[in-house]
Amino acid sequence: MTDRARCVDGSGIRRAFQLGATLEDPINLSIGQPDFEVPEPLRRAAIEAIEQGRNGYTLTGGADDLRAAISAHLQVDPGWRVDGDNLELLVTSGTSGGLLLAMLVLCESGCEAIIPDPYFVVYPALGPMTGATMVTCDTYPDFRMTADRVEPLITDRTKVVLVNSPANPTGVVLRDDELRDLADLCESRGVMLIADEIYDLFTYRDGLGASGTCPSPARYTENMLLVRGFGKTYGCTGWRMGYAAGPSWLIAEMAKFQQYSFVCAPSISQAGLVGAFDVDMSGVVDAFERRRDLLREAFAEVADVSDCCGAFYGFVKVPEHLGMTATRFCEEAIKHNVVVIPGNVFSDRDTHLRISFACPDEKLEAGLSILADMMRPACV
């Protein structure tokens, strides 16, 4: 076994998911798997693509019709004209695939990349896989990865700053000014900013920027990499579909690595998602915002909760009076048939737990009630 393999642990999210599968009718608040069905037009398009024989490879950069749809969308949000001269795009096998390709191009042994703490579980693993040292930016207690917090961490070895907004596991959405300052900092220091915006559509009304959409550093610079996806937005996580847009030189190098690894994103998934941007998902987003409100209300008097203005998650602090780590609290929650994930899966700290509200309302309400009751002083 290589040192690379030894340095990458299995995902704590998957372990929680597997544990939930062993319980009888659990209240599973552990995984960010959308609980709504893929919209019918997209399902139908994928089925028709199979029947019409679109089952072979596409070009490495993606099928022409999907690329055209993505280009048109990017011209509206964030306002980029992707024409291949200065900006280009690449259809990827999920957003994780896009992040890995970017890191393979930008980093090697001796390089550093700055990631937030808390972080999505893939981020630390990108270090061993590419040779880079992952430097964590402590964002507690408000979980905002600001330029002021990032700047002291930049060295002459820093090649990448990776920002995630709306964020997993906290649900925090950075403001326009915070993202503009971060973009300015990275550009002035010659560092590539990568924005992981997989949850861009799931930005709730209290997190929207001046444009009325998800705030993005891409509105202030084109000298960065924008990574977005379809899986969370349209409930098709298993279709493994994302895209990356940024400087043409960077996308060209990423495409080379894709040729010899993923080859191309799944052809049927690409065909199914050509019309995705025309599907109205506002009803789904509104439903998730109501669930977010349920989470806030459940813990209003018993625990600190991240502002969760986006994504599917709340990051809840285990009250100090309980005298236990988040891991211990999650073990106790399992005894009540509730599955949640301890914060140390996403962080150097073990003080919080991540609650996913991507589940039916009745399950969510029952689980939140149990967890809140466990946190009350009477339960010490």
DRENTOR-133162 format. One record per residue (C-alpha): residue number from 0; residue in one letter; y, x, z. Coordinates in steps of 0.001 Angstrom, whole numbers, always signed. Example, Ala and Ser with C-alpha at 12.3 -4.5 7.8 and 13.67 -1.06 7.14 Angstrom:
BEGIN
<pt pos="0" code="A" py="-4500" px="+12300" pz="+7800"/>
<pt pos="1" code="S" py="-1060" px="+13670" pz="+7140"/>
END
This chain:
BEGIN
<pt pos="0" code="M" py="+0" px="+0" pz="+0"/>
<pt pos="1" code="T" py="+3486" px="+1272" pz="-850"/>
<pt pos="2" code="D" py="+6392" px="+1583" pz="+1554"/>
<pt pos="3" code="R" py="+8105" px="-1053" pz="-595"/>
<pt pos="4" code="A" py="+5374" px="-3554" pz="+223"/>
<pt pos="5" code="R" py="+5330" px="-2649" pz="+3916"/>
<pt pos="6" code="C" py="+9063" px="-3292" pz="+4185"/>
<pt pos="7" code="V" py="+8865" px="-6859" pz="+2869"/>
<pt pos="8" code="D" py="+7600" px="-9473" pz="+5304"/>
<pt pos="9" code="G" py="+6369" px="-12941" pz="+4411"/>
<pt pos="10" code="S" py="+8949" px="-15704" pz="+4474"/>
<pt pos="11" code="G" py="+9405" px="-17369" pz="+7845"/>
<pt pos="12" code="I" py="+10362" px="-20542" pz="+5977"/>
<pt pos="13" code="R" py="+6980" px="-20653" pz="+4276"/>
<pt pos="14" code="R" py="+5204" px="-20040" pz="+7574"/>
<pt pos="15" code="A" py="+7015" px="-23020" pz="+9094"/>
<pt pos="16" code="F" py="+6167" px="-25127" pz="+6062"/>
<pt pos="17" code="Q" py="+2500" px="-24193" pz="+6343"/>
<pt pos="18" code="L" py="+2545" px="-24996" pz="+10062"/>
<pt pos="19" code="G" py="+4009" px="-28415" pz="+9341"/>
<pt pos="20" code="A" py="+1155" px="-29074" pz="+6939"/>
<pt pos="21" code="T" py="-1337" px="-28665" pz="+9800"/>
<pt pos="22" code="L" py="+324" px="-31341" pz="+11973"/>
<pt pos="23" code="E" py="-436" px="-35021" pz="+11718"/>
<pt pos="24" code="D" py="+2602" px="-36822" pz="+10269"/>
<pt pos="25" code="P" py="+5128" px="-34183" pz="+11430"/>
<pt pos="26" code="I" py="+8891" px="-34569" pz="+11394"/>
<pt pos="27" code="N" py="+9468" px="-31607" pz="+9117"/>
<pt pos="28" code="L" py="+13078" px="-30435" pz="+9141"/>
<pt pos="29" code="S" py="+12160" px="-26924" pz="+8064"/>
<pt pos="30" code="I" py="+12409" px="-26537" pz="+4317"/>
<pt pos="31" code="G" py="+15161" px="-27085" pz="+1772"/>
<pt pos="32" code="Q" py="+13022" px="-29025" pz="-661"/>
<pt pos="33" code="P" py="+15035" px="-31958" pz="-2068"/>
<pt pos="34" code="D" py="+13371" px="-35284" pz="-1234"/>
<pt pos="35" code="F" py="+14702" px="-37113" pz="-4298"/>
<pt pos="36" code="E" py="+12882" px="-37387" pz="-7592"/>
<pt pos="37" code="V" py="+13898" px="-35481" pz="-10710"/>
<pt pos="38" code="P" py="+16177" px="-37810" pz="-12714"/>
<pt pos="39" code="E" py="+14232" px="-39801" pz="-15283"/>
<pt pos="40" code="P" py="+16095" px="-38454" pz="-18374"/>
<pt pos="41" code="L" py="+15165" px="-34902" pz="-17386"/>
<pt pos="42" code="R" py="+11528" px="-35782" pz="-16719"/>
<pt pos="43" code="R" py="+11334" px="-37547" pz="-20061"/>
<pt pos="44" code="A" py="+12927" px="-34606" pz="-21883"/>
<pt pos="45" code="A" py="+10389" px="-32194" pz="-20385"/>
<pt pos="46" code="I" py="+7468" px="-34452" pz="-21342"/>
<pt pos="47" code="E" py="+8789" px="-34844" pz="-24875"/>
<pt pos="48" code="A" py="+9217" px="-31085" pz="-25157"/>
<pt pos="49" code="I" py="+5522" px="-30594" pz="-24360"/>
<pt pos="50" code="E" py="+4521" px="-33262" pz="-26854"/>
<pt pos="51" code="Q" py="+6784" px="-31758" pz="-29518"/>
<pt pos="52" code="G" py="+5249" px="-28311" pz="-29102"/>
<pt pos="53" code="R" py="+8059" px="-26465" pz="-27288"/>
<pt pos="54" code="N" py="+5429" px="-24603" pz="-25291"/>
<pt pos="55" code="G" py="+5956" px="-21015" pz="-26393"/>
<pt pos="56" code="Y" py="+8363" px="-18290" pz="-25428"/>
<pt pos="57" code="T" py="+12083" px="-18790" pz="-25832"/>
<pt pos="58" code="L" py="+14514" px="-15973" pz="-26493"/>
<pt pos="59" code="T" py="+14923" px="-13812" pz="-23393"/>
<pt pos="60" code="G" py="+18480" px="-15046" pz="-22892"/>
<pt pos="61" code="G" py="+17411" px="-18676" pz="-23005"/>
<pt pos="62" code="A" py="+16981" px="-21488" pz="-25544"/>
<pt pos="63" code="D" py="+20037" px="-22066" pz="-27719"/>
<pt pos="64" code="D" py="+20495" px="-25721" pz="-26745"/>
<pt pos="65" code="L" py="+20402" px="-25006" pz="-23014"/>
<pt pos="66" code="R" py="+22692" px="-22007" pz="-23389"/>
<pt pos="67" code="A" py="+25184" px="-24213" pz="-25239"/>
<pt pos="68" code="A" py="+25067" px="-26804" pz="-22446"/>
<pt pos="69" code="I" py="+25601" px="-24165" pz="-19750"/>
<pt pos="70" code="S" py="+28449" px="-22567" pz="-21705"/>
<pt pos="71" code="A" py="+30199" px="-25927" pz="-22036"/>
<pt pos="72" code="H" py="+29789" px="-26559" pz="-18308"/>
<pt pos="73" code="L" py="+31147" px="-23131" pz="-17358"/>
<pt pos="74" code="Q" py="+34211" px="-23742" pz="-19486"/>
<pt pos="75" code="V" py="+34985" px="-26691" pz="-17195"/>
<pt pos="76" code="D" py="+33767" px="-25152" pz="-13932"/>
<pt pos="77" code="P" py="+34910" px="-22492" pz="-13137"/>
<pt pos="78" code="G" py="+36879" px="-22280" pz="-16388"/>
<pt pos="79" code="W" py="+35056" px="-19365" pz="-18018"/>
<pt pos="80" code="R" py="+34777" px="-19011" pz="-21790"/>
<pt pos="81" code="V" py="+31362" px="-17417" pz="-22279"/>
<pt pos="82" code="D" py="+31535" px="-16002" pz="-25801"/>
<pt pos="83" code="G" py="+29587" px="-12756" pz="-25530"/>
<pt pos="84" code="D" py="+32634" px="-10520" pz="-25874"/>
<pt pos="85" code="N" py="+33744" px="-10263" pz="-22260"/>
<pt pos="86" code="L" py="+31465" px="-12812" pz="-20584"/>
<pt pos="87" code="E" py="+27829" px="-13621" pz="-21273"/>
<pt pos="88" code="L" py="+25102" px="-15711" pz="-19634"/>
<pt pos="89" code="L" py="+21381" px="-15402" pz="-19019"/>
<pt pos="90" code="V" py="+18964" px="-18226" pz="-18256"/>
<pt pos="91" code="T" py="+16775" px="-16987" pz="-15390"/>
<pt pos="92" code="S" py="+13601" px="-17913" pz="-13559"/>
<pt pos="93" code="G" py="+15382" px="-19498" pz="-10636"/>
<pt pos="94" code="T" py="+18402" px="-18083" pz="-8871"/>
<pt pos="95" code="S" py="+16164" px="-15639" pz="-6998"/>
<pt pos="96" code="G" py="+15096" px="-14243" pz="-10358"/>
<pt pos="97" code="G" py="+18725" px="-13792" pz="-11337"/>
<pt pos="98" code="L" py="+19566" px="-12035" pz="-8068"/>
<pt pos="99" code="L" py="+16641" px="-9636" pz="-8412"/>
<pt pos="100" code="L" py="+17559" px="-8757" pz="-12003"/>
<pt pos="101" code="A" py="+21167" px="-8091" pz="-10988"/>
<pt pos="102" code="M" py="+20160" px="-5863" pz="-8107"/>
<pt pos="103" code="L" py="+17764" px="-3909" pz="-10334"/>
<pt pos="104" code="V" py="+20700" px="-3145" pz="-12633"/>
<pt pos="105" code="L" py="+23323" px="-2395" pz="-9995"/>
<pt pos="106" code="C" py="+21429" px="-648" pz="-7205"/>
<pt pos="107" code="E" py="+18993" px="+2191" pz="-6629"/>
<pt pos="108" code="S" py="+18032" px="+4551" pz="-3821"/>
<pt pos="109" code="G" py="+21138" px="+5711" pz="-1957"/>
<pt pos="110" code="C" py="+23147" px="+2605" pz="-2844"/>
<pt pos="111" code="E" py="+24311" px="-60" pz="-420"/>
<pt pos="112" code="A" py="+24736" px="-3801" pz="-796"/>
<pt pos="113" code="I" py="+26572" px="-5990" pz="+1724"/>
<pt pos="114" code="I" py="+25049" px="-9351" pz="+2618"/>
<pt pos="115" code="P" py="+26054" px="-11959" pz="+5209"/>
<pt pos="116" code="D" py="+24326" px="-12397" pz="+8556"/>
<pt pos="117" code="P" py="+22976" px="-15104" pz="+8722"/>
<pt pos="118" code="Y" py="+21457" px="-14695" pz="+5262"/>
<pt pos="119" code="F" py="+19060" px="-16404" pz="+2902"/>
<pt pos="120" code="V" py="+15664" px="-14783" pz="+3432"/>
<pt pos="121" code="V" py="+15537" px="-13248" pz="-61"/>
<pt pos="122" code="Y" py="+18609" px="-11076" pz="+507"/>
<pt pos="123" code="P" py="+17154" px="-8418" pz="+2867"/>
<pt pos="124" code="A" py="+14024" px="-8177" pz="+710"/>
<pt pos="125" code="L" py="+16148" px="-7202" pz="-2291"/>
<pt pos="126" code="G" py="+16681" px="-3846" pz="-587"/>
<pt pos="127" code="P" py="+13069" px="-2595" pz="-523"/>
<pt pos="128" code="M" py="+12468" px="-4053" pz="-3968"/>
<pt pos="129" code="T" py="+15353" px="-2138" pz="-5548"/>
<pt pos="130" code="G" py="+15781" px="+885" pz="-3273"/>
<pt pos="131" code="A" py="+19141" px="-228" pz="-1913"/>
<pt pos="132" code="T" py="+20143" px="-320" pz="+1731"/>
<pt pos="133" code="M" py="+21173" px="-3838" pz="+2718"/>
<pt pos="134" code="V" py="+24149" px="-3795" pz="+5084"/>
<pt pos="135" code="T" py="+24631" px="-6997" pz="+7067"/>
<pt pos="136" code="C" py="+28071" px="-8463" pz="+7672"/>
<pt pos="137" code="D" py="+28168" px="-10203" pz="+11058"/>
<pt pos="138" code="T" py="+29774" px="-13616" pz="+10465"/>
<pt pos="139" code="Y" py="+29189" px="-15153" pz="+13916"/>
<pt pos="140" code="P" py="+30420" px="-17439" pz="+15396"/>
<pt pos="141" code="D" py="+31974" px="-19353" pz="+12465"/>
<pt pos="142" code="F" py="+29695" px="-17917" pz="+9725"/>
<pt pos="143" code="R" py="+32518" px="-17111" pz="+7314"/>
<pt pos="144" code="M" py="+32059" px="-13987" pz="+5179"/>
<pt pos="145" code="T" py="+35710" px="-13033" pz="+4850"/>
<pt pos="146" code="A" py="+37368" px="-10008" pz="+3285"/>
<pt pos="147" code="D" py="+38487" px="-8853" pz="+6736"/>
<pt pos="148" code="R" py="+34865" px="-8713" pz="+7865"/>
<pt pos="149" code="V" py="+33567" px="-7114" pz="+4670"/>
<pt pos="150" code="E" py="+36186" px="-4395" pz="+4162"/>
<pt pos="151" code="P" py="+35162" px="-2121" pz="+7093"/>
<pt pos="152" code="L" py="+31590" px="-2096" pz="+5739"/>
<pt pos="153" code="I" py="+32487" px="-792" pz="+2275"/>
<pt pos="154" code="T" py="+31690" px="+2882" pz="+1670"/>
<pt pos="155" code="D" py="+31500" px="+5070" pz="-1417"/>
<pt pos="156" code="R" py="+27838" px="+3990" pz="-1661"/>
<pt pos="157" code="T" py="+28593" px="+264" pz="-1783"/>
<pt pos="158" code="K" py="+27729" px="-1254" pz="-5146"/>
<pt pos="159" code="V" py="+27392" px="-4966" pz="-4371"/>
<pt pos="160" code="V" py="+28818" px="-7635" pz="-2086"/>
<pt pos="161" code="L" py="+26671" px="-10771" pz="-2108"/>
<pt pos="162" code="V" py="+28347" px="-13975" pz="-937"/>
<pt pos="163" code="N" py="+26576" px="-17314" pz="-563"/>
<pt pos="164" code="S" py="+28729" px="-20451" pz="-459"/>
<pt pos="165" code="P" py="+27711" px="-23193" pz="+215"/>
<pt pos="166" code="A" py="+25473" px="-21152" pz="+2445"/>
<pt pos="167" code="N" py="+21854" px="-21225" pz="+3471"/>
<pt pos="168" code="P" py="+21124" px="-21405" pz="+6443"/>
<pt pos="169" code="T" py="+24511" px="-22488" pz="+7803"/>
<pt pos="170" code="G" py="+25877" px="-24945" pz="+5225"/>
<pt pos="171" code="V" py="+29282" px="-23243" pz="+5503"/>
<pt pos="172" code="V" py="+31588" px="-23469" pz="+2471"/>
<pt pos="173" code="L" py="+34252" px="-20781" pz="+2179"/>
<pt pos="174" code="R" py="+37785" px="-21858" pz="+1324"/>
<pt pos="175" code="D" py="+39603" px="-21046" pz="-1907"/>
<pt pos="176" code="D" py="+41810" px="-18448" pz="-215"/>
<pt pos="177" code="E" py="+38870" px="-16745" pz="+1492"/>
<pt pos="178" code="L" py="+37009" px="-16399" pz="-1804"/>
<pt pos="179" code="R" py="+40132" px="-15196" pz="-3617"/>
<pt pos="180" code="D" py="+40674" px="-12500" pz="-985"/>
<pt pos="181" code="L" py="+37026" px="-11431" pz="-1228"/>
<pt pos="182" code="A" py="+37267" px="-11226" pz="-5028"/>
<pt pos="183" code="D" py="+40478" px="-9178" pz="-4791"/>
<pt pos="184" code="L" py="+38884" px="-6800" pz="-2273"/>
<pt pos="185" code="C" py="+35801" px="-6170" pz="-4401"/>
<pt pos="186" code="E" py="+37817" px="-5651" pz="-7569"/>
<pt pos="187" code="S" py="+40190" px="-3216" pz="-5870"/>
<pt pos="188" code="R" py="+37266" px="-1179" pz="-4497"/>
<pt pos="189" code="G" py="+35177" px="-1180" pz="-7670"/>
<pt pos="190" code="V" py="+32365" px="-3214" pz="-6090"/>
<pt pos="191" code="M" py="+30482" px="-5942" pz="-7958"/>
<pt pos="192" code="L" py="+30812" px="-9321" pz="-6264"/>
<pt pos="193" code="I" py="+27797" px="-11595" pz="-6704"/>
<pt pos="194" code="A" py="+28336" px="-15262" pz="-5830"/>
<pt pos="195" code="D" py="+25141" px="-17200" pz="-5111"/>
<pt pos="196" code="E" py="+26229" px="-20791" pz="-5681"/>
<pt pos="197" code="I" py="+22859" px="-22526" pz="-5918"/>
<pt pos="198" code="Y" py="+24216" px="-25415" pz="-3799"/>
<pt pos="199" code="D" py="+27515" px="-25792" pz="-5683"/>
<pt pos="200" code="L" py="+27031" px="-29512" pz="-6398"/>
<pt pos="201" code="F" py="+26226" px="-30186" pz="-2724"/>
<pt pos="202" code="T" py="+29756" px="-29525" pz="-1513"/>
<pt pos="203" code="Y" py="+30921" px="-32425" pz="+625"/>
<pt pos="204" code="R" py="+34400" px="-33879" pz="+687"/>
<pt pos="205" code="D" py="+35560" px="-31724" pz="+3603"/>
<pt pos="206" code="G" py="+34483" px="-28559" pz="+1743"/>
<pt pos="207" code="L" py="+35959" px="-29189" pz="-1703"/>
<pt pos="208" code="G" py="+38571" px="-26798" pz="-3037"/>
<pt pos="209" code="A" py="+41914" px="-27529" pz="-4658"/>
<pt pos="210" code="S" py="+40106" px="-28170" pz="-7944"/>
<pt pos="211" code="G" py="+38088" px="-30970" pz="-6356"/>
<pt pos="212" code="T" py="+34870" px="-29023" pz="-6818"/>
<pt pos="213" code="C" py="+32998" px="-26275" pz="-4988"/>
<pt pos="214" code="P" py="+35348" px="-23358" pz="-4228"/>
<pt pos="215" code="S" py="+34331" px="-20253" pz="-6189"/>
<pt pos="216" code="P" py="+35627" px="-16690" pz="-6554"/>
<pt pos="217" code="A" py="+34988" px="-17137" pz="-10293"/>
<pt pos="218" code="R" py="+38294" px="-19016" pz="-10458"/>
<pt pos="219" code="Y" py="+40112" px="-15784" pz="-9610"/>
<pt pos="220" code="T" py="+38201" px="-13087" pz="-11485"/>
<pt pos="221" code="E" py="+35762" px="-12611" pz="-14330"/>
<pt pos="222" code="N" py="+34721" px="-9203" pz="-13014"/>
<pt pos="223" code="M" py="+31856" px="-10616" pz="-10977"/>
<pt pos="224" code="L" py="+28436" px="-12230" pz="-11366"/>
<pt pos="225" code="L" py="+28101" px="-15984" pz="-10893"/>
<pt pos="226" code="V" py="+24574" px="-17209" pz="-10084"/>
<pt pos="227" code="R" py="+23767" px="-20921" pz="-10091"/>
<pt pos="228" code="G" py="+20662" px="-23031" pz="-10522"/>
<pt pos="229" code="F" py="+19141" px="-26399" pz="-11327"/>
<pt pos="230" code="G" py="+16328" px="-26680" pz="-8769"/>
<pt pos="231" code="K" py="+18251" px="-27945" pz="-5752"/>
<pt pos="232" code="T" py="+20756" px="-29952" pz="-7814"/>
<pt pos="233" code="Y" py="+18186" px="-31995" pz="-9731"/>
<pt pos="234" code="G" py="+15198" px="-31919" pz="-7361"/>
<pt pos="235" code="C" py="+13166" px="-29663" pz="-9673"/>
<pt pos="236" code="T" py="+12690" px="-26557" pz="-7552"/>
<pt pos="237" code="G" py="+9232" px="-25975" pz="-9026"/>
<pt pos="238" code="W" py="+10671" px="-25779" pz="-12526"/>
<pt pos="239" code="R" py="+12149" px="-22367" pz="-11554"/>
<pt pos="240" code="M" py="+15419" px="-22594" pz="-13418"/>
<pt pos="241" code="G" py="+18683" px="-20784" pz="-12832"/>
<pt pos="242" code="Y" py="+21369" px="-18964" pz="-14747"/>
<pt pos="243" code="A" py="+23675" px="-16011" pz="-14302"/>
<pt pos="244" code="A" py="+27044" px="-15467" pz="-15960"/>
<pt pos="245" code="G" py="+29286" px="-12450" pz="-15809"/>
<pt pos="246" code="P" py="+30465" px="-9330" pz="-17619"/>
<pt pos="247" code="S" py="+28630" px="-8918" pz="-20910"/>
<pt pos="248" code="W" py="+27498" px="-5369" pz="-20109"/>
<pt pos="249" code="L" py="+25843" px="-6513" pz="-16877"/>
<pt pos="250" code="I" py="+24095" px="-9507" pz="-18456"/>
<pt pos="251" code="A" py="+22795" px="-7278" pz="-21281"/>
<pt pos="252" code="E" py="+21204" px="-4913" pz="-18757"/>
<pt pos="253" code="M" py="+19739" px="-7823" pz="-16779"/>
<pt pos="254" code="A" py="+18243" px="-9202" pz="-19990"/>
<pt pos="255" code="K" py="+16429" px="-5894" pz="-20546"/>
<pt pos="256" code="F" py="+14732" px="-6189" pz="-17171"/>
<pt pos="257" code="Q" py="+13927" px="-9837" pz="-17831"/>
<pt pos="258" code="Q" py="+12200" px="-8879" pz="-21103"/>
<pt pos="259" code="Y" py="+9729" px="-6709" pz="-19207"/>
<pt pos="260" code="S" py="+9229" px="-8927" pz="-16159"/>
<pt pos="261" code="F" py="+9826" px="-12684" pz="-16388"/>
<pt pos="262" code="V" py="+10013" px="-12480" pz="-20238"/>
<pt pos="263" code="C" py="+11981" px="-15743" pz="-20267"/>
<pt pos="264" code="A" py="+12559" px="-18723" pz="-18012"/>
<pt pos="265" code="P" py="+9903" px="-21482" pz="-18390"/>
<pt pos="266" code="S" py="+10325" px="-23031" pz="-21826"/>
<pt pos="267" code="I" py="+9471" px="-26607" pz="-20794"/>
<pt pos="268" code="S" py="+11918" px="-26447" pz="-17910"/>
<pt pos="269" code="Q" py="+14636" px="-25225" pz="-20244"/>
<pt pos="270" code="A" py="+14026" px="-28096" pz="-22644"/>
<pt pos="271" code="G" py="+14001" px="-30633" pz="-19826"/>
<pt pos="272" code="L" py="+17368" px="-29525" pz="-18470"/>
<pt pos="273" code="V" py="+19479" px="-29478" pz="-21625"/>
<pt pos="274" code="G" py="+21056" px="-32808" pz="-20635"/>
<pt pos="275" code="A" py="+21295" px="-32037" pz="-16912"/>
<pt pos="276" code="F" py="+25077" px="-31743" pz="-16745"/>
<pt pos="277" code="D" py="+25413" px="-35269" pz="-18132"/>
<pt pos="278" code="V" py="+23395" px="-36795" pz="-15260"/>
<pt pos="279" code="D" py="+25468" px="-38404" pz="-12514"/>
<pt pos="280" code="M" py="+24213" px="-37056" pz="-9162"/>
<pt pos="281" code="S" py="+27115" px="-38372" pz="-7071"/>
<pt pos="282" code="G" py="+24967" px="-41002" pz="-5351"/>
<pt pos="283" code="V" py="+22521" px="-38351" pz="-4178"/>
<pt pos="284" code="V" py="+25321" px="-36095" pz="-2943"/>
<pt pos="285" code="D" py="+26905" px="-39000" pz="-1042"/>
<pt pos="286" code="A" py="+23557" px="-39749" pz="+610"/>
<pt pos="287" code="F" py="+23237" px="-36133" pz="+1732"/>
<pt pos="288" code="E" py="+26768" px="-36170" pz="+3095"/>
<pt pos="289" code="R" py="+25846" px="-39184" pz="+5230"/>
<pt pos="290" code="R" py="+22820" px="-37282" pz="+6512"/>
<pt pos="291" code="R" py="+25060" px="-34342" pz="+7326"/>
<pt pos="292" code="D" py="+27217" px="-36701" pz="+9367"/>
<pt pos="293" code="L" py="+24123" px="-37852" pz="+11270"/>
<pt pos="294" code="L" py="+23377" px="-34239" pz="+12175"/>
<pt pos="295" code="R" py="+26902" px="-33596" pz="+13408"/>
<pt pos="296" code="E" py="+26891" px="-36759" pz="+15477"/>
<pt pos="297" code="A" py="+23489" px="-36022" pz="+17034"/>
<pt pos="298" code="F" py="+24628" px="-32708" pz="+18530"/>
<pt pos="299" code="A" py="+28312" px="-33508" pz="+19133"/>
<pt pos="300" code="E" py="+27923" px="-33476" pz="+22917"/>
<pt pos="301" code="V" py="+24982" px="-31120" pz="+23401"/>
<pt pos="302" code="A" py="+25255" px="-28075" pz="+21088"/>
<pt pos="303" code="D" py="+27488" px="-26070" pz="+18750"/>
<pt pos="304" code="V" py="+26846" px="-26759" pz="+15071"/>
<pt pos="305" code="S" py="+28060" px="-24915" pz="+11979"/>
<pt pos="306" code="D" py="+30608" px="-26891" pz="+9965"/>
<pt pos="307" code="C" py="+27938" px="-27564" pz="+7271"/>
<pt pos="308" code="C" py="+30385" px="-28708" pz="+4602"/>
<pt pos="309" code="G" py="+27744" px="-28088" pz="+1955"/>
<pt pos="310" code="A" py="+24060" px="-27449" pz="+1173"/>
<pt pos="311" code="F" py="+21249" px="-29200" pz="+3093"/>
<pt pos="312" code="Y" py="+21471" px="-27451" pz="+6454"/>
<pt pos="313" code="G" py="+23018" px="-27263" pz="+9868"/>
<pt pos="314" code="F" py="+22793" px="-24119" pz="+12007"/>
<pt pos="315" code="V" py="+22572" px="-25291" pz="+15607"/>
<pt pos="316" code="K" py="+23015" px="-23045" pz="+18634"/>
<pt pos="317" code="V" py="+20424" px="-23373" pz="+21387"/>
<pt pos="318" code="P" py="+22401" px="-24176" pz="+24563"/>
<pt pos="319" code="E" py="+22555" px="-21246" pz="+26961"/>
<pt pos="320" code="H" py="+21600" px="-23423" pz="+29927"/>
<pt pos="321" code="L" py="+18091" px="-23745" pz="+28471"/>
<pt pos="322" code="G" py="+17577" px="-20015" pz="+28951"/>
<pt pos="323" code="M" py="+15431" px="-19572" pz="+25862"/>
<pt pos="324" code="T" py="+15548" px="-18015" pz="+22442"/>
<pt pos="325" code="A" py="+15617" px="-20120" pz="+19303"/>
<pt pos="326" code="T" py="+12045" px="-19052" pz="+18593"/>
<pt pos="327" code="R" py="+10932" px="-20400" pz="+21963"/>
<pt pos="328" code="F" py="+12872" px="-23618" pz="+21412"/>
<pt pos="329" code="C" py="+11187" px="-24133" pz="+18027"/>
<pt pos="330" code="E" py="+7794" px="-23602" pz="+19667"/>
<pt pos="331" code="E" py="+8655" px="-26308" pz="+22173"/>
<pt pos="332" code="A" py="+9852" px="-28595" pz="+19371"/>
<pt pos="333" code="I" py="+6448" px="-28341" pz="+17702"/>
<pt pos="334" code="K" py="+4931" px="-29897" pz="+20829"/>
<pt pos="335" code="H" py="+7117" px="-32908" pz="+20001"/>
<pt pos="336" code="N" py="+5853" px="-32871" pz="+16394"/>
<pt pos="337" code="V" py="+9175" px="-31561" pz="+15036"/>
<pt pos="338" code="V" py="+9239" px="-28499" pz="+12780"/>
<pt pos="339" code="V" py="+12442" px="-26448" pz="+12537"/>
<pt pos="340" code="I" py="+13060" px="-22763" pz="+11819"/>
<pt pos="341" code="P" py="+14379" px="-20242" pz="+14375"/>
<pt pos="342" code="G" py="+17511" px="-18329" pz="+13456"/>
<pt pos="343" code="N" py="+15863" px="-14910" pz="+13586"/>
<pt pos="344" code="V" py="+14213" px="-15744" pz="+10260"/>
<pt pos="345" code="F" py="+17731" px="-15564" pz="+8783"/>
<pt pos="346" code="S" py="+19495" px="-13199" pz="+11135"/>
<pt pos="347" code="D" py="+19435" px="-10240" pz="+13493"/>
<pt pos="348" code="R" py="+20023" px="-12817" pz="+16256"/>
<pt pos="349" code="D" py="+17698" px="-15460" pz="+17674"/>
<pt pos="350" code="T" py="+20267" px="-17865" pz="+19057"/>
<pt pos="351" code="H" py="+20303" px="-20704" pz="+16525"/>
<pt pos="352" code="L" py="+17899" px="-22926" pz="+14638"/>
<pt pos="353" code="R" py="+18169" px="-24162" pz="+11082"/>
<pt pos="354" code="I" py="+17789" px="-27870" pz="+10523"/>
<pt pos="355" code="S" py="+17254" px="-29129" pz="+6996"/>
<pt pos="356" code="F" py="+18348" px="-32696" pz="+6319"/>
<pt pos="357" code="A" py="+16556" px="-32858" pz="+2974"/>
<pt pos="358" code="C" py="+14186" px="-35506" pz="+4287"/>
<pt pos="359" code="P" py="+14045" px="-39316" pz="+4565"/>
<pt pos="360" code="D" py="+16684" px="-40858" pz="+6833"/>
<pt pos="361" code="E" py="+14214" px="-42345" pz="+9303"/>
<pt pos="362" code="K" py="+12469" px="-38992" pz="+9781"/>
<pt pos="363" code="L" py="+15786" px="-37208" pz="+10114"/>
<pt pos="364" code="E" py="+17128" px="-39620" pz="+12721"/>
<pt pos="365" code="A" py="+13928" px="-39405" pz="+14757"/>
<pt pos="366" code="G" py="+13873" px="-35610" pz="+14622"/>
<pt pos="367" code="L" py="+17544" px="-35222" pz="+15500"/>
<pt pos="368" code="S" py="+17125" px="-37541" pz="+18484"/>
<pt pos="369" code="I" py="+14202" px="-35501" pz="+19800"/>
<pt pos="370" code="L" py="+15970" px="-32167" pz="+19351"/>
<pt pos="371" code="A" py="+19197" px="-33388" pz="+20935"/>
<pt pos="372" code="D" py="+17277" px="-34779" pz="+23931"/>
<pt pos="373" code="M" py="+15541" px="-31401" pz="+24321"/>
<pt pos="374" code="M" py="+18941" px="-29743" pz="+24552"/>
<pt pos="375" code="R" py="+20386" px="-31938" pz="+27272"/>
<pt pos="376" code="P" py="+20751" px="-30345" pz="+30734"/>
<pt pos="377" code="A" py="+18179" px="-32758" pz="+32226"/>
<pt pos="378" code="C" py="+15511" px="-31042" pz="+30151"/>
<pt pos="379" code="V" py="+16009" px="-27633" pz="+31789"/>
END
